[in-house]
Amino acid sequence: MKGRDELARSLYAAASGQTLLVLRTFIKKTPKTPRGEIDFARRRFEGEEHA
């Protein structure tokens, strides 16, 4: 995604059916996604209940 001044990246996961969960969106500062952002999104996904 591109905002007015900066680029953003979103981490998402496919859940059941046609549900898509956006787990984390952050301002992109480097080409590589920081490990902390991935870990945060993973913890958030694991905390969700998926039917």
Rosetta blueprint (number, residue, H / E / L):
1 M L
2 K E
3 G L
4 R L
5 D L
6 E L
7 L E
8 A E
9 R E
10 S E
11 L E
12 Y E
13 A E
14 A E
15 A L
16 S L
17 G L
18 Q L
19 T L
20 L E
21 L E
22 V E
23 L E
24 R E
25 T E
26 F E
27 I E
28 K L
29 K L
30 T L
31 P L
32 K L
33 T L
34 P L
35 R H
36 G H
37 E H
38 I H
39 D H
40 F H
41 A H
42 R H
43 R H
44 R H
45 F H
46 E H
47 G H
48 E L
49 E L
50 H L
51 A L
